[in-house]
Amino acid sequence: MTDLIIKFDRIGRSGTTPEAALTLHVPEAFADDPQRIAEFVFPHVRRHLVSSEFMVTVDLEKRAVLIDGGRFGGGRILEAV
């Protein structure tokens, strides 16, 4: 398992910011796959949004997480342990 720590700047249109960073436990086989990482992030983000019609995008090169292209917020990957 690889632990990814993600700090969201904002989740949702209203600017809800979770208090703590999210620690994701990602299987080693998926640690370099942005699409699979996004699938792990989705359930966490879903708890903060009214709609379930959004996409989570992960850019490992920029260490960024975008929710619906940034429209519903985003964050950054702080570290991988």
mmCIF file of the N, C-alpha and C atoms, coordinates in Angstrom:
data_MODEL
# 
_entry.id   MODEL 
# 
loop_
_atom_site.group_PDB 
_atom_site.id 
_atom_site.type_symbol 
_atom_site.label_atom_id 
_atom_site.label_alt_id 
_atom_site.label_comp_id 
_atom_site.label_asym_id 
_atom_site.label_entity_id 
_atom_site.label_seq_id 
_atom_site.pdbx_PDB_ins_code 
_atom_site.Cartn_x 
_atom_site.Cartn_y 
_atom_site.Cartn_z 
_atom_site.occupancy 
_atom_site.B_iso_or_equiv 
_atom_site.pdbx_formal_charge 
_atom_site.auth_seq_id 
_atom_site.auth_comp_id 
_atom_site.auth_asym_id 
_atom_site.auth_atom_id 
_atom_site.pdbx_PDB_model_num 
ATOM 1   N N  . MET A 1 1  ? 0.833   -1.192 0.000   1.00 0.00 ? 1  MET A N  1 
ATOM 2   C CA . MET A 1 1  ? 0.000   0.000  0.000   1.00 0.00 ? 1  MET A CA 1 
ATOM 3   C C  . MET A 1 1  ? 0.872   1.248  0.000   1.00 0.00 ? 1  MET A C  1 
ATOM 4   N N  . THR A 1 2  ? 0.392   2.233  -0.719  1.00 0.00 ? 2  THR A N  1 
ATOM 5   C CA . THR A 1 2  ? 1.010   3.552  -0.730  1.00 0.00 ? 2  THR A CA 1 
ATOM 6   C C  . THR A 1 2  ? 0.019   4.519  -0.105  1.00 0.00 ? 2  THR A C  1 
ATOM 7   N N  . ASP A 1 3  ? 0.473   5.358  0.794   1.00 0.00 ? 3  ASP A N  1 
ATOM 8   C CA . ASP A 1 3  ? -0.384  6.364  1.389   1.00 0.00 ? 3  ASP A CA 1 
ATOM 9   C C  . ASP A 1 3  ? -0.169  7.691  0.681   1.00 0.00 ? 3  ASP A C  1 
ATOM 10  N N  . LEU A 1 4  ? -1.246  8.255  0.149   1.00 0.00 ? 4  LEU A N  1 
ATOM 11  C CA . LEU A 1 4  ? -1.209  9.580  -0.464  1.00 0.00 ? 4  LEU A CA 1 
ATOM 12  C C  . LEU A 1 4  ? -1.939  10.538 0.464   1.00 0.00 ? 4  LEU A C  1 
ATOM 13  N N  . ILE A 1 5  ? -1.331  11.654 0.745   1.00 0.00 ? 5  ILE A N  1 
ATOM 14  C CA . ILE A 1 5  ? -1.957  12.656 1.597   1.00 0.00 ? 5  ILE A CA 1 
ATOM 15  C C  . ILE A 1 5  ? -2.401  13.810 0.705   1.00 0.00 ? 5  ILE A C  1 
ATOM 16  N N  . ILE A 1 6  ? -3.716  14.088 0.741   1.00 0.00 ? 6  ILE A N  1 
ATOM 17  C CA . ILE A 1 6  ? -4.298  15.122 -0.111  1.00 0.00 ? 6  ILE A CA 1 
ATOM 18  C C  . ILE A 1 6  ? -4.920  16.187 0.774   1.00 0.00 ? 6  ILE A C  1 
ATOM 19  N N  . LYS A 1 7  ? -4.567  17.435 0.528   1.00 0.00 ? 7  LYS A N  1 
ATOM 20  C CA . LYS A 1 7  ? -5.153  18.567 1.241   1.00 0.00 ? 7  LYS A CA 1 
ATOM 21  C C  . LYS A 1 7  ? -6.025  19.324 0.250   1.00 0.00 ? 7  LYS A C  1 
ATOM 22  N N  . PHE A 1 8  ? -7.318  19.377 0.535   1.00 0.00 ? 8  PHE A N  1 
ATOM 23  C CA . PHE A 1 8  ? -8.250  20.082 -0.337  1.00 0.00 ? 8  PHE A CA 1 
ATOM 24  C C  . PHE A 1 8  ? -8.300  21.556 0.028   1.00 0.00 ? 8  PHE A C  1 
ATOM 25  N N  . ASP A 1 9  ? -8.235  22.413 -0.993  1.00 0.00 ? 9  ASP A N  1 
ATOM 26  C CA . ASP A 1 9  ? -8.396  23.843 -0.796  1.00 0.00 ? 9  ASP A CA 1 
ATOM 27  C C  . ASP A 1 9  ? -9.881  24.166 -0.648  1.00 0.00 ? 9  ASP A C  1 
ATOM 28  N N  . ARG A 1 10 ? -10.679 23.418 -1.406  1.00 0.00 ? 10 ARG A N  1 
ATOM 29  C CA . ARG A 1 10 ? -12.122 23.651 -1.396  1.00 0.00 ? 10 ARG A CA 1 
ATOM 30  C C  . ARG A 1 10 ? -12.812 22.427 -1.954  1.00 0.00 ? 10 ARG A C  1 
ATOM 31  N N  . ILE A 1 11 ? -13.972 22.110 -1.382  1.00 0.00 ? 11 ILE A N  1 
ATOM 32  C CA . ILE A 1 11 ? -14.848 21.086 -1.939  1.00 0.00 ? 11 ILE A CA 1 
ATOM 33  C C  . ILE A 1 11 ? -16.242 21.697 -1.988  1.00 0.00 ? 11 ILE A C  1 
ATOM 34  N N  . GLY A 1 12 ? -16.813 21.774 -3.176  1.00 0.00 ? 12 GLY A N  1 
ATOM 35  C CA . GLY A 1 12 ? -18.155 22.328 -3.345  1.00 0.00 ? 12 GLY A CA 1 
ATOM 36  C C  . GLY A 1 12 ? -18.127 23.774 -3.782  1.00 0.00 ? 12 GLY A C  1 
ATOM 37  N N  . ARG A 1 13 ? -19.257 24.223 -4.310  1.00 0.00 ? 13 ARG A N  1 
ATOM 38  C CA . ARG A 1 13 ? -19.359 25.609 -4.787  1.00 0.00 ? 13 ARG A CA 1 
ATOM 39  C C  . ARG A 1 13 ? -19.291 26.610 -3.659  1.00 0.00 ? 13 ARG A C  1 
ATOM 40  N N  . SER A 1 14 ? -19.784 26.227 -2.483  1.00 0.00 ? 14 SER A N  1 
ATOM 41  C CA . SER A 1 14 ? -19.828 27.162 -1.356  1.00 0.00 ? 14 SER A CA 1 
ATOM 42  C C  . SER A 1 14 ? -18.477 27.329 -0.682  1.00 0.00 ? 14 SER A C  1 
ATOM 43  N N  . GLY A 1 15 ? -17.516 26.520 -1.073  1.00 0.00 ? 15 GLY A N  1 
ATOM 44  C CA . GLY A 1 15 ? -16.181 26.671 -0.522  1.00 0.00 ? 15 GLY A CA 1 
ATOM 45  C C  . GLY A 1 15 ? -15.934 25.903 0.757   1.00 0.00 ? 15 GLY A C  1 
ATOM 46  N N  . THR A 1 16 ? -16.683 24.852 0.984   1.00 0.00 ? 16 THR A N  1 
ATOM 47  C CA . THR A 1 16 ? -16.461 24.032 2.171   1.00 0.00 ? 16 THR A CA 1 
ATOM 48  C C  . THR A 1 16 ? -15.044 23.463 2.131   1.00 0.00 ? 16 THR A C  1 
ATOM 49  N N  . THR A 1 17 ? -14.306 23.679 3.188   1.00 0.00 ? 17 THR A N  1 
ATOM 50  C CA . THR A 1 17 ? -12.952 23.154 3.262   1.00 0.00 ? 17 THR A CA 1 
ATOM 51  C C  . THR A 1 17 ? -12.876 22.153 4.402   1.00 0.00 ? 17 THR A C  1 
ATOM 52  N N  . PRO A 1 18 ? -12.573 20.906 4.085   1.00 0.00 ? 18 PRO A N  1 
ATOM 53  C CA . PRO A 1 18 ? -12.413 19.909 5.151   1.00 0.00 ? 18 PRO A CA 1 
ATOM 54  C C  . PRO A 1 18 ? -11.310 20.326 6.114   1.00 0.00 ? 18 PRO A C  1 
ATOM 55  N N  . GLU A 1 19 ? -11.498 20.004 7.374   1.00 0.00 ? 19 GLU A N  1 
ATOM 56  C CA . GLU A 1 19 ? -10.544 20.429 8.406   1.00 0.00 ? 19 GLU A CA 1 
ATOM 57  C C  . GLU A 1 19 ? -9.180  19.771 8.265   1.00 0.00 ? 19 GLU A C  1 
ATOM 58  N N  . ALA A 1 20 ? -9.157  18.513 7.901   1.00 0.00 ? 20 ALA A N  1 
ATOM 59  C CA . ALA A 1 20 ? -7.901  17.765 7.879   1.00 0.00 ? 20 ALA A CA 1 
ATOM 60  C C  . ALA A 1 20 ? -7.595  17.253 6.471   1.00 0.00 ? 20 ALA A C  1 
ATOM 61  N N  . ALA A 1 21 ? -6.379  16.886 6.279   1.00 0.00 ? 21 ALA A N  1 
ATOM 62  C CA . ALA A 1 21 ? -5.986  16.286 5.010   1.00 0.00 ? 21 ALA A CA 1 
ATOM 63  C C  . ALA A 1 21 ? -6.523  14.861 4.942   1.00 0.00 ? 21 ALA A C  1 
ATOM 64  N N  . LEU A 1 22 ? -6.755  14.414 3.734   1.00 0.00 ? 22 LEU A N  1 
ATOM 65  C CA . LEU A 1 22 ? -7.237  13.059 3.490   1.00 0.00 ? 22 LEU A CA 1 
ATOM 66  C C  . LEU A 1 22 ? -6.036  12.152 3.257   1.00 0.00 ? 22 LEU A C  1 
ATOM 67  N N  . THR A 1 23 ? -5.984  11.049 3.964   1.00 0.00 ? 23 THR A N  1 
ATOM 68  C CA . THR A 1 23 ? -4.953  10.052 3.715   1.00 0.00 ? 23 THR A CA 1 
ATOM 69  C C  . THR A 1 23 ? -5.605  8.880  3.000   1.00 0.00 ? 23 THR A C  1 
ATOM 70  N N  . LEU A 1 24 ? -5.148  8.618  1.787   1.00 0.00 ? 24 LEU A N  1 
ATOM 71  C CA . LEU A 1 24 ? -5.666  7.505  0.988   1.00 0.00 ? 24 LEU A CA 1 
ATOM 72  C C  . LEU A 1 24 ? -4.682  6.349  1.039   1.00 0.00 ? 24 LEU A C  1 
ATOM 73  N N  . HIS A 1 25 ? -5.210  5.167  1.226   1.00 0.00 ? 25 HIS A N  1 
ATOM 74  C CA . HIS A 1 25 ? -4.398  3.955  1.187   1.00 0.00 ? 25 HIS A CA 1 
ATOM 75  C C  . HIS A 1 25 ? -4.632  3.320  -0.179  1.00 0.00 ? 25 HIS A C  1 
ATOM 76  N N  . VAL A 1 26 ? -3.671  3.480  -1.070  1.00 0.00 ? 26 VAL A N  1 
ATOM 77  C CA . VAL A 1 26 ? -3.792  3.028  -2.452  1.00 0.00 ? 26 VAL A CA 1 
ATOM 78  C C  . VAL A 1 26 ? -2.888  1.813  -2.670  1.00 0.00 ? 26 VAL A C  1 
ATOM 79  N N  . PRO A 1 27 ? -3.421  0.739  -3.239  1.00 0.00 ? 27 PRO A N  1 
ATOM 80  C CA . PRO A 1 27 ? -2.571  -0.416 -3.532  1.00 0.00 ? 27 PRO A CA 1 
ATOM 81  C C  . PRO A 1 27 ? -1.395  -0.019 -4.430  1.00 0.00 ? 27 PRO A C  1 
ATOM 82  N N  . GLU A 1 28 ? -0.249  -0.612 -4.187  1.00 0.00 ? 28 GLU A N  1 
ATOM 83  C CA . GLU A 1 28 ? 0.970   -0.297 -4.956  1.00 0.00 ? 28 GLU A CA 1 
ATOM 84  C C  . GLU A 1 28 ? 0.736   -0.332 -6.462  1.00 0.00 ? 28 GLU A C  1 
ATOM 85  N N  . ALA A 1 29 ? -0.047  -1.283 -6.925  1.00 0.00 ? 29 ALA A N  1 
ATOM 86  C CA . ALA A 1 29 ? -0.289  -1.436 -8.362  1.00 0.00 ? 29 ALA A CA 1 
ATOM 87  C C  . ALA A 1 29 ? -0.985  -0.227 -8.970  1.00 0.00 ? 29 ALA A C  1 
ATOM 88  N N  . PHE A 1 30 ? -1.667  0.576  -8.140  1.00 0.00 ? 30 PHE A N  1 
ATOM 89  C CA . PHE A 1 30 ? -2.406  1.736  -8.650  1.00 0.00 ? 30 PHE A CA 1 
ATOM 90  C C  . PHE A 1 30 ? -1.734  3.061  -8.318  1.00 0.00 ? 30 PHE A C  1 
ATOM 91  N N  . ALA A 1 31 ? -0.619  3.047  -7.621  1.00 0.00 ? 31 ALA A N  1 
ATOM 92  C CA . ALA A 1 31 ? 0.003   4.271  -7.119  1.00 0.00 ? 31 ALA A CA 1 
ATOM 93  C C  . ALA A 1 31 ? 0.449   5.234  -8.211  1.00 0.00 ? 31 ALA A C  1 
ATOM 94  N N  . ASP A 1 32 ? 0.686   4.742  -9.420  1.00 0.00 ? 32 ASP A N  1 
ATOM 95  C CA . ASP A 1 32 ? 1.112   5.608  -10.523 1.00 0.00 ? 32 ASP A CA 1 
ATOM 96  C C  . ASP A 1 32 ? 0.011   5.788  -11.558 1.00 0.00 ? 32 ASP A C  1 
ATOM 97  N N  . ASP A 1 33 ? -1.212  5.424  -11.220 1.00 0.00 ? 33 ASP A N  1 
ATOM 98  C CA . ASP A 1 33 ? -2.331  5.494  -12.154 1.00 0.00 ? 33 ASP A CA 1 
ATOM 99  C C  . ASP A 1 33 ? -3.312  6.569  -11.691 1.00 0.00 ? 33 ASP A C  1 
ATOM 100 N N  . PRO A 1 34 ? -3.287  7.749  -12.328 1.00 0.00 ? 34 PRO A N  1 
ATOM 101 C CA . PRO A 1 34 ? -4.137  8.851  -11.876 1.00 0.00 ? 34 PRO A CA 1 
ATOM 102 C C  . PRO A 1 34 ? -5.631  8.525  -11.905 1.00 0.00 ? 34 PRO A C  1 
ATOM 103 N N  . GLN A 1 35 ? -6.073  7.760  -12.890 1.00 0.00 ? 35 GLN A N  1 
ATOM 104 C CA . GLN A 1 35 ? -7.487  7.410  -12.972 1.00 0.00 ? 35 GLN A CA 1 
ATOM 105 C C  . GLN A 1 35 ? -7.911  6.547  -11.787 1.00 0.00 ? 35 GLN A C  1 
ATOM 106 N N  . ARG A 1 36 ? -7.096  5.585  -11.440 1.00 0.00 ? 36 ARG A N  1 
ATOM 107 C CA . ARG A 1 36 ? -7.425  4.707  -10.295 1.00 0.00 ? 36 ARG A CA 1 
ATOM 108 C C  . ARG A 1 36 ? -7.384  5.489  -8.982  1.00 0.00 ? 36 ARG A C  1 
ATOM 109 N N  . ILE A 1 37 ? -6.422  6.400  -8.847  1.00 0.00 ? 37 ILE A N  1 
ATOM 110 C CA . ILE A 1 37 ? -6.358  7.234  -7.643  1.00 0.00 ? 37 ILE A CA 1 
ATOM 111 C C  . ILE A 1 37 ? -7.622  8.083  -7.542  1.00 0.00 ? 37 ILE A C  1 
ATOM 112 N N  . ALA A 1 38 ? -8.064  8.640  -8.666  1.00 0.00 ? 38 ALA A N  1 
ATOM 113 C CA . ALA A 1 38 ? -9.295  9.440  -8.695  1.00 0.00 ? 38 ALA A CA 1 
ATOM 114 C C  . ALA A 1 38 ? -10.488 8.622  -8.204  1.00 0.00 ? 38 ALA A C  1 
ATOM 115 N N  . GLU A 1 39 ? -10.515 7.340  -8.532  1.00 0.00 ? 39 GLU A N  1 
ATOM 116 C CA . GLU A 1 39 ? -11.593 6.467  -8.065  1.00 0.00 ? 39 GLU A CA 1 
ATOM 117 C C  . GLU A 1 39 ? -11.569 6.315  -6.540  1.00 0.00 ? 39 GLU A C  1 
ATOM 118 N N  . PHE A 1 40 ? -10.398 6.364  -5.945  1.00 0.00 ? 40 PHE A N  1 
ATOM 119 C CA . PHE A 1 40 ? -10.285 6.294  -4.494  1.00 0.00 ? 40 PHE A CA 1 
ATOM 120 C C  . PHE A 1 40 ? -10.692 7.616  -3.840  1.00 0.00 ? 40 PHE A C  1 
ATOM 121 N N  . VAL A 1 41 ? -10.449 8.738  -4.516  1.00 0.00 ? 41 VAL A N  1 
ATOM 122 C CA . VAL A 1 41 ? -10.784 10.063 -3.987  1.00 0.00 ? 41 VAL A CA 1 
ATOM 123 C C  . VAL A 1 41 ? -12.288 10.331 -4.072  1.00 0.00 ? 41 VAL A C  1 
ATOM 124 N N  . PHE A 1 42 ? -12.936 9.837  -5.110  1.00 0.00 ? 42 PHE A N  1 
ATOM 125 C CA . PHE A 1 42 ? -14.341 10.127 -5.396  1.00 0.00 ? 42 PHE A CA 1 
ATOM 126 C C  . PHE A 1 42 ? -15.262 9.940  -4.178  1.00 0.00 ? 42 PHE A C  1 
ATOM 127 N N  . PRO A 1 43 ? -15.236 8.796  -3.477  1.00 0.00 ? 43 PRO A N  1 
ATOM 128 C CA . PRO A 1 43 ? -16.164 8.616  -2.349  1.00 0.00 ? 43 PRO A CA 1 
ATOM 129 C C  . PRO A 1 43 ? -15.986 9.662  -1.240  1.00 0.00 ? 43 PRO A C  1 
ATOM 130 N N  . HIS A 1 44 ? -14.753 10.083 -1.009  1.00 0.00 ? 44 HIS A N  1 
ATOM 131 C CA . HIS A 1 44 ? -14.504 11.106 0.006   1.00 0.00 ? 44 HIS A CA 1 
ATOM 132 C C  . HIS A 1 44 ? -15.147 12.424 -0.410  1.00 0.00 ? 44 HIS A C  1 
ATOM 133 N N  . VAL A 1 45 ? -14.928 12.816 -1.659  1.00 0.00 ? 45 VAL A N  1 
ATOM 134 C CA . VAL A 1 45 ? -15.477 14.075 -2.166  1.00 0.00 ? 45 VAL A CA 1 
ATOM 135 C C  . VAL A 1 45 ? -17.003 14.011 -2.189  1.00 0.00 ? 45 VAL A C  1 
ATOM 136 N N  . ARG A 1 46 ? -17.546 12.881 -2.565  1.00 0.00 ? 46 ARG A N  1 
ATOM 137 C CA . ARG A 1 46 ? -18.998 12.706 -2.687  1.00 0.00 ? 46 ARG A CA 1 
ATOM 138 C C  . ARG A 1 46 ? -19.727 13.037 -1.388  1.00 0.00 ? 46 ARG A C  1 
ATOM 139 N N  . ARG A 1 47 ? -19.108 12.752 -0.257  1.00 0.00 ? 47 ARG A N  1 
ATOM 140 C CA . ARG A 1 47 ? -19.733 13.034 1.046   1.00 0.00 ? 47 ARG A CA 1 
ATOM 141 C C  . ARG A 1 47 ? -19.955 14.526 1.273   1.00 0.00 ? 47 ARG A C  1 
ATOM 142 N N  . HIS A 1 48 ? -19.209 15.366 0.563   1.00 0.00 ? 48 HIS A N  1 
ATOM 143 C CA . HIS A 1 48 ? -19.275 16.815 0.765   1.00 0.00 ? 48 HIS A CA 1 
ATOM 144 C C  . HIS A 1 48 ? -20.131 17.531 -0.276  1.00 0.00 ? 48 HIS A C  1 
ATOM 145 N N  . LEU A 1 49 ? -20.601 16.820 -1.287  1.00 0.00 ? 49 LEU A N  1 
ATOM 146 C CA . LEU A 1 49 ? -21.358 17.444 -2.369  1.00 0.00 ? 49 LEU A CA 1 
ATOM 147 C C  . LEU A 1 49 ? -22.801 16.962 -2.395  1.00 0.00 ? 49 LEU A C  1 
ATOM 148 N N  . VAL A 1 50 ? -23.697 17.805 -2.864  1.00 0.00 ? 50 VAL A N  1 
ATOM 149 C CA . VAL A 1 50 ? -25.096 17.434 -3.012  1.00 0.00 ? 50 VAL A CA 1 
ATOM 150 C C  . VAL A 1 50 ? -25.271 16.514 -4.218  1.00 0.00 ? 50 VAL A C  1 
ATOM 151 N N  . SER A 1 51 ? -24.609 16.838 -5.295  1.00 0.00 ? 51 SER A N  1 
ATOM 152 C CA . SER A 1 51 ? -24.731 16.075 -6.535  1.00 0.00 ? 51 SER A CA 1 
ATOM 153 C C  . SER A 1 51 ? -23.706 14.943 -6.592  1.00 0.00 ? 51 SER A C  1 
ATOM 154 N N  . SER A 1 52 ? -24.063 13.885 -7.286  1.00 0.00 ? 52 SER A N  1 
ATOM 155 C CA . SER A 1 52 ? -23.093 12.822 -7.535  1.00 0.00 ? 52 SER A CA 1 
ATOM 156 C C  . SER A 1 52 ? -22.627 12.865 -8.991  1.00 0.00 ? 52 SER A C  1 
ATOM 157 N N  . GLU A 1 53 ? -23.008 13.924 -9.685  1.00 0.00 ? 53 GLU A N  1 
ATOM 158 C CA . GLU A 1 53 ? -22.644 14.111 -11.093 1.00 0.00 ? 53 GLU A CA 1 
ATOM 159 C C  . GLU A 1 53 ? -21.413 15.014 -11.198 1.00 0.00 ? 53 GLU A C  1 
ATOM 160 N N  . PHE A 1 54 ? -20.246 14.456 -10.954 1.00 0.00 ? 54 PHE A N  1 
ATOM 161 C CA . PHE A 1 54 ? -18.990 15.190 -11.064 1.00 0.00 ? 54 PHE A CA 1 
ATOM 162 C C  . PHE A 1 54 ? -17.872 14.205 -11.341 1.00 0.00 ? 54 PHE A C  1 
ATOM 163 N N  . MET A 1 55 ? -16.757 14.736 -11.783 1.00 0.00 ? 55 MET A N  1 
ATOM 164 C CA . MET A 1 55 ? -15.573 13.913 -12.035 1.00 0.00 ? 55 MET A CA 1 
ATOM 165 C C  . MET A 1 55 ? -14.428 14.389 -11.153 1.00 0.00 ? 55 MET A C  1 
ATOM 166 N N  . VAL A 1 56 ? -13.618 13.455 -10.731 1.00 0.00 ? 56 VAL A N  1 
ATOM 167 C CA . VAL A 1 56 ? -12.383 13.772 -10.019 1.00 0.00 ? 56 VAL A CA 1 
ATOM 168 C C  . VAL A 1 56 ? -11.233 13.461 -10.967 1.00 0.00 ? 56 VAL A C  1 
ATOM 169 N N  . THR A 1 57 ? -10.345 14.429 -11.124 1.00 0.00 ? 57 THR A N  1 
ATOM 170 C CA . THR A 1 57 ? -9.186  14.264 -11.991 1.00 0.00 ? 57 THR A CA 1 
ATOM 171 C C  . THR A 1 57 ? -7.923  14.414 -11.149 1.00 0.00 ? 57 THR A C  1 
ATOM 172 N N  . VAL A 1 58 ? -6.979  13.525 -11.354 1.00 0.00 ? 58 VAL A N  1 
ATOM 173 C CA . VAL A 1 58 ? -5.708  13.573 -10.633 1.00 0.00 ? 58 VAL A CA 1 
ATOM 174 C C  . VAL A 1 58 ? -4.598  13.789 -11.648 1.00 0.00 ? 58 VAL A C  1 
ATOM 175 N N  . ASP A 1 59 ? -3.765  14.790 -11.399 1.00 0.00 ? 59 ASP A N  1 
ATOM 176 C CA . ASP A 1 59 ? -2.596  15.066 -12.231 1.00 0.00 ? 59 ASP A CA 1 
ATOM 177 C C  . ASP A 1 59 ? -1.369  14.821 -11.353 1.00 0.00 ? 59 ASP A C  1 
ATOM 178 N N  . LEU A 1 60 ? -0.727  13.672 -11.542 1.00 0.00 ? 60 LEU A N  1 
ATOM 179 C CA . LEU A 1 60 ? 0.407   13.319 -10.698 1.00 0.00 ? 60 LEU A CA 1 
ATOM 180 C C  . LEU A 1 60 ? 1.620   14.205 -10.954 1.00 0.00 ? 60 LEU A C  1 
ATOM 181 N N  . GLU A 1 61 ? 1.779   14.669 -12.176 1.00 0.00 ? 61 GLU A N  1 
ATOM 182 C CA . GLU A 1 61 ? 2.914   15.530 -12.497 1.00 0.00 ? 61 GLU A CA 1 
ATOM 183 C C  . GLU A 1 61 ? 2.821   16.864 -11.756 1.00 0.00 ? 61 GLU A C  1 
ATOM 184 N N  . LYS A 1 62 ? 1.615   17.436 -11.714 1.00 0.00 ? 62 LYS A N  1 
ATOM 185 C CA . LYS A 1 62 ? 1.390   18.707 -11.014 1.00 0.00 ? 62 LYS A CA 1 
ATOM 186 C C  . LYS A 1 62 ? 1.020   18.497 -9.553  1.00 0.00 ? 62 LYS A C  1 
ATOM 187 N N  . ARG A 1 63 ? 0.802   17.216 -9.167  1.00 0.00 ? 63 ARG A N  1 
ATOM 188 C CA . ARG A 1 63 ? 0.406   16.850 -7.812  1.00 0.00 ? 63 ARG A CA 1 
ATOM 189 C C  . ARG A 1 63 ? -0.901  17.544 -7.426  1.00 0.00 ? 63 ARG A C  1 
ATOM 190 N N  . ALA A 1 64 ? -1.843  17.560 -8.391  1.00 0.00 ? 64 ALA A N  1 
ATOM 191 C CA . ALA A 1 64 ? -3.110  18.259 -8.218  1.00 0.00 ? 64 ALA A CA 1 
ATOM 192 C C  . ALA A 1 64 ? -4.293  17.307 -8.313  1.00 0.00 ? 64 ALA A C  1 
ATOM 193 N N  . VAL A 1 65 ? -5.347  17.654 -7.580  1.00 0.00 ? 65 VAL A N  1 
ATOM 194 C CA . VAL A 1 65 ? -6.623  16.954 -7.641  1.00 0.00 ? 65 VAL A CA 1 
ATOM 195 C C  . VAL A 1 65 ? -7.673  18.004 -7.974  1.00 0.00 ? 65 VAL A C  1 
ATOM 196 N N  . LEU A 1 66 ? -8.433  17.778 -9.041  1.00 0.00 ? 66 LEU A N  1 
ATOM 197 C CA . LEU A 1 66 ? -9.491  18.713 -9.437  1.00 0.00 ? 66 LEU A CA 1 
ATOM 198 C C  . LEU A 1 66 ? -10.835 18.014 -9.379  1.00 0.00 ? 66 LEU A C  1 
ATOM 199 N N  . ILE A 1 67 ? -11.823 18.730 -8.872  1.00 0.00 ? 67 ILE A N  1 
ATOM 200 C CA . ILE A 1 67 ? -13.183 18.212 -8.817  1.00 0.00 ? 67 ILE A CA 1 
ATOM 201 C C  . ILE A 1 67 ? -13.971 18.914 -9.911  1.00 0.00 ? 67 ILE A C  1 
ATOM 202 N N  . ASP A 1 68 ? -14.375 18.164 -10.912 1.00 0.00 ? 68 ASP A N  1 
ATOM 203 C CA . ASP A 1 68 ? -15.077 18.681 -12.080 1.00 0.00 ? 68 ASP A CA 1 
ATOM 204 C C  . ASP A 1 68 ? -14.300 19.836 -12.710 1.00 0.00 ? 68 ASP A C  1 
ATOM 205 N N  . GLY A 1 69 ? -13.045 19.612 -12.976 1.00 0.00 ? 69 GLY A N  1 
ATOM 206 C CA . GLY A 1 69 ? -12.194 20.616 -13.616 1.00 0.00 ? 69 GLY A CA 1 
ATOM 207 C C  . GLY A 1 69 ? -11.921 21.839 -12.773 1.00 0.00 ? 69 GLY A C  1 
ATOM 208 N N  . GLY A 1 70 ? -12.159 21.754 -11.477 1.00 0.00 ? 70 GLY A N  1 
ATOM 209 C CA . GLY A 1 70 ? -11.941 22.879 -10.574 1.00 0.00 ? 70 GLY A CA 1 
ATOM 210 C C  . GLY A 1 70 ? -13.231 23.603 -10.225 1.00 0.00 ? 70 GLY A C  1 
ATOM 211 N N  . ARG A 1 71 ? -14.304 23.310 -10.929 1.00 0.00 ? 71 ARG A N  1 
ATOM 212 C CA . ARG A 1 71 ? -15.578 23.976 -10.688 1.00 0.00 ? 71 ARG A CA 1 
ATOM 213 C C  . ARG A 1 71 ? -16.092 23.709 -9.271  1.00 0.00 ? 71 ARG A C  1 
ATOM 214 N N  . PHE A 1 72 ? -15.884 22.493 -8.782  1.00 0.00 ? 72 PHE A N  1 
ATOM 215 C CA . PHE A 1 72 ? -16.337 22.132 -7.441  1.00 0.00 ? 72 PHE A CA 1 
ATOM 216 C C  . PHE A 1 72 ? -15.172 22.043 -6.457  1.00 0.00 ? 72 PHE A C  1 
ATOM 217 N N  . GLY A 1 73 ? -14.044 22.619 -6.813  1.00 0.00 ? 73 GLY A N  1 
ATOM 218 C CA . GLY A 1 73 ? -12.914 22.655 -5.898  1.00 0.00 ? 73 GLY A CA 1 
ATOM 219 C C  . GLY A 1 73 ? -11.760 21.790 -6.335  1.00 0.00 ? 73 GLY A C  1 
ATOM 220 N N  . GLY A 1 74 ? -10.852 21.595 -5.409  1.00 0.00 ? 74 GLY A N  1 
ATOM 221 C CA . GLY A 1 74 ? -9.666  20.815 -5.699  1.00 0.00 ? 74 GLY A CA 1 
ATOM 222 C C  . GLY A 1 74 ? -8.709  20.839 -4.534  1.00 0.00 ? 74 GLY A C  1 
ATOM 223 N N  . GLY A 1 75 ? -7.579  20.219 -4.768  1.00 0.00 ? 75 GLY A N  1 
ATOM 224 C CA . GLY A 1 75 ? -6.565  20.165 -3.717  1.00 0.00 ? 75 GLY A CA 1 
ATOM 225 C C  . GLY A 1 75 ? -5.235  19.745 -4.308  1.00 0.00 ? 75 GLY A C  1 
ATOM 226 N N  . ARG A 1 76 ? -4.337  19.412 -3.427  1.00 0.00 ? 76 ARG A N  1 
ATOM 227 C CA . ARG A 1 76 ? -2.999  19.025 -3.866  1.00 0.00 ? 76 ARG A CA 1 
ATOM 228 C C  . ARG A 1 76 ? -2.525  17.812 -3.086  1.00 0.00 ? 76 ARG A C  1 
ATOM 229 N N  . ILE A 1 77 ? -1.729  17.023 -3.762  1.00 0.00 ? 77 ILE A N  1 
ATOM 230 C CA . ILE A 1 77 ? -1.129  15.852 -3.121  1.00 0.00 ? 77 ILE A CA 1 
ATOM 231 C C  . ILE A 1 77 ? 0.120   16.338 -2.412  1.00 0.00 ? 77 ILE A C  1 
ATOM 232 N N  . LEU A 1 78 ? 0.116   16.230 -1.097  1.00 0.00 ? 78 LEU A N  1 
ATOM 233 C CA . LEU A 1 78 ? 1.230   16.744 -0.317  1.00 0.00 ? 78 LEU A CA 1 
ATOM 234 C C  . LEU A 1 78 ? 2.417   15.803 -0.305  1.00 0.00 ? 78 LEU A C  1 
ATOM 235 N N  . GLU A 1 79 ? 2.127   14.512 -0.177  1.00 0.00 ? 79 GLU A N  1 
ATOM 236 C CA . GLU A 1 79 ? 3.221   13.547 -0.146  1.00 0.00 ? 79 GLU A CA 1 
ATOM 237 C C  . GLU A 1 79 ? 2.693   12.146 -0.383  1.00 0.00 ? 79 GLU A C  1 
ATOM 238 N N  . ALA A 1 80 ? 3.600   11.318 -0.758  1.00 0.00 ? 80 ALA A N  1 
ATOM 239 C CA . ALA A 1 80 ? 3.290   9.890  -0.882  1.00 0.00 ? 80 ALA A CA 1 
ATOM 240 C C  . ALA A 1 80 ? 4.221   9.165  0.064   1.00 0.00 ? 80 ALA A C  1 
ATOM 241 N N  . VAL A 1 81 ? 3.669   8.331  0.915   1.00 0.00 ? 81 VAL A N  1 
ATOM 242 C CA . VAL A 1 81 ? 4.471   7.631  1.921   1.00 0.00 ? 81 VAL A CA 1 
ATOM 243 C C  . VAL A 1 81 ? 4.518   6.169  1.568   1.00 0.00 ? 81 VAL A C  1 
# 
